[in-house]
Amino acid sequence: MEPTPRAFLQDLLLAPSPSGYEQPVQRIVRDYLAGCADAVTTDAHGNVIGRKDGVGPTRVLLAGHCDQIGLIVQYIDAEGFVSVQPIGGWDPIQLIGARVTIWTAAGPLPGVMSRKPIHLLTEEERKVVPKMKDLWIDIGATDKADCESVVRIGDAITFELEVQELRNGRVASVAMDDKIGLWVVVEAFRRAVAAGPLPCPLFVVSTVQEEIGLRGAQTSAFGVDPHVAIAVDVTHATDCPTIDKKSEGEVSLGKGPVVYRGPNMNPHVVDRLLAAAKAGAIPVQLGASGRATPTDANVLQTTRSGVATGLVSVPNRYMHSAVETVALADADRAADLLAAFCRGLQGPIDWAP
């Protein structure tokens, strides 16, 4: 991965963006797109949309969601401990003992997610998976008034944001879901534009609020009204212990992006993606979903009178944890694949199955 795109990814990963609180990461996206788009706009929902004009009739949309799962301040007790609600889908076990950041009006505030020590748990408590209400955040406050002097109800919370380099081009971070996918679509847009005049108008959207119902993809796609759209998200890598390949498929880090097949994906889009991969000698893996996927592709497909939709995914280990792990080569190849796909859309195309 080249230095400038790699720095862009680092910036994305270190910017907080719980669903509904995506503004910091969207500022980074706007700045990056300003160098390659004809126009960059932000709609009322918060989606950031880049546009590059092209000569043909086919409007193409690339979508990656910028929001991450998070927490929100729900209650502050008399001793100054903070109770929370989830934003998005959480396994509470992931939170126990975690370093967290409360994103206050005055800036980031560190805290630790805590529960009763194991020594003090009853036998029954030890057998039960903890619920969110059984956990609290300790910021070191002396009492409620001290905590309320820096924290407000409704402040957003994330894990402490950190990027860790692993061996063989693997990287672990909070919010690879879906900032690695967001990186792919923005970088694919940049690469497609850099290669010369486009054969079609190309749009890229950093969508909001995917984690709470695919909301930003729905609103942004309605506004763009594309003929064809590709969503990029993460998918479960199954090359680690305890995951059943028979039920989840065979997906490995480092073997390329995953091109999905199934009813949520237009067969012509799939064929063109695979043809672009073959022509460019880009390794890809195949994935299957027999239902509407839990990604932006779900709502992109059913926008207005229907959109020819594809789904390309980056393999990701340990999803919805503080150590989501990807191979950077898979993201790089995904960006090349999407750029080639977009540049191959010459003239009018019949997307009807």
Secondary structure, DSSP 8 states (H G I E B T S, - for coil): --HHHHHHHHHHHTS--BTT--HHHHHHHHHHHTTT-SEEEE-TT--EEEEE--SSS--EEEEEE--B-EEEEEEE-TTS-EEEEEES---GGGGTT-EEEEEETTEEEEEEEE---GGG--HHHHHS---GGG-EEE---SSHHHHHTT--TT-EEEE---EEE-GGGEEEETTHHHHHHHHHHHHHHHHHHHTSS-SS-EEEEEE--GGGTSHHHHHHHHHH--SEEEEEEEEE---STT--HHHH----TTS--EEEESTTS-HHHHHHHHHHHHHTT---EEEE-SS--SSHHHHHHTSTT--EEEEEEEEEBSTTSTTEEEEHHHHHHHHHHHHHHHHT--S------
